[in-house]
Amino acid sequence: MCRSRRPPRASSSGSSTPLRPARVEPTAAAVSLDEADEALVAVLRRDGRATFSELQNSTGQSESAVKRRLEHLRSTGVLYFDVQHDSESLGHGVRAMLWLTVTPSALDAAGRALAEHSEVRFAAATTGQANLTASVGSSSTGGLYTYLSEKIGALDGVQTVETALTLRRVTHLTYEPSR
């Protein structure tokens, strides 16, 4: 299970309006990418802000083909758009990795609850003794302590939590078709 992505909301009138469509869940069947799809994904991997014109020029496809292919990739859940930002400049300079050992009967509920925590940047169910992992952010070590003791401590089924502070991020998650 992956962390749910809540779309950002903003409006000058004060009402909540989605800035992007909701994330589509991937289809059950595997989706095959052809050379044209791979070319689009490669350009977006280098620059996720590439315009339709840039995608057209880089791949040799028409702009309408680019739009159609991107919509297909998005609608099947293969492609989604997300924002990466410097969390330190927003007051979340303390980052940590968590490895939780959760009783199997509580794993799904604990994972879904964890995904809703604003501190969580990424979460996944895993194999092994620690069967739930998460990357979290906080404004301070005191804030991290409060998060661990109040929110993580309140999750049903959590038996142990191992925490490691992240000193420096050396890469972002990315799509690599050759792996």
C-alpha positions, 0 to 999 in steps of 0.5 A, spaced: 500 500 500 502 506 498 501 513 501 494 516 499 495 523 495 490 528 497 490 533 491 492 540 493 487 545 494 487 553 493 482 558 491 482 566 492 475 565 494 476 561 500 472 555 497 476 548 496 477 547 489 482 541 486 488 543 483 489 537 479 485 531 478 484 525 483 490 520 482 487 514 479 488 507 482 492 502 477 489 497 473 489 490 475 492 488 469 499 490 467 500 495 462 505 495 456 509 501 454 511 502 447 517 506 444 513 512 444 510 511 451 517 510 453 520 516 450 514 521 453 516 518 460 524 519 459 523 526 457 518 527 463 523 523 468 528 529 466 523 534 467 517 533 469 514 540 468 516 539 460 510 542 456 506 539 450 510 542 445 517 540 449 514 533 449 512 533 442 519 536 439 523 531 444 519 525 441 517 527 434 510 525 436 504 530 434 501 535 440 495 531 440 498 524 440 502 527 446 496 529 449 492 522 448 498 518 450 499 522 457 492 521 458 492 514 457 498 513 461 494 517 467 488 514 466 491 507 467 495 509 473 502 508 470 503 516 470 501 520 476 503 527 477 506 529 484 510 535 487 517 534 490 519 540 494 525 542 499 521 540 506 527 544 510 525 550 507 518 549 509 520 548 516 520 540 516 528 539 516 527 533 521 526 527 516 526 520 519 525 513 516 520 508 520 520 501 520 514 498 524 512 491 526 505 490 526 500 484 527 498 481 521 491 482 522 492 490 523 497 491 518 492 494 513 488 498 518 495 501 520 497 502 513 491 506 511 491 510 518 499 512 517 497 514 510 493 519 512 498 522 517 500 529 515 507 528 517 508 522 512 511 523 505 511 515 503 509 509 506 509 502 504 507 495 507 513 490 506 515 483 508 520 481 514 519 483 521 518 490 520 512 490 515 510 497 514 515 502 513 515 510 512 518 516 511 516 522 515 518 529 516 517 534 522 519 541 524 524 539 530 526 533 534 521 534 539 515 534 534 518 528 531 518 525 538 511 527 539 509 524 533 512 518 535 509 517 542 502 520 540 500 518 533 504 512 532 503 510 539 496 510 538 496 505 532 492 499 533 497 493 532 504 496 532 508 492 536 515 495 535 518 502 531 525 503 529 527 510 527 533 513 524 534 520 522 535 522 515 541 526 515 541 527 507 537 525 501 541 523 496 536 521 490 529 521 489 524 516 487 524 515 479 522 511 474 527 507 471 525 502 465 532 499 464 531 496 472 
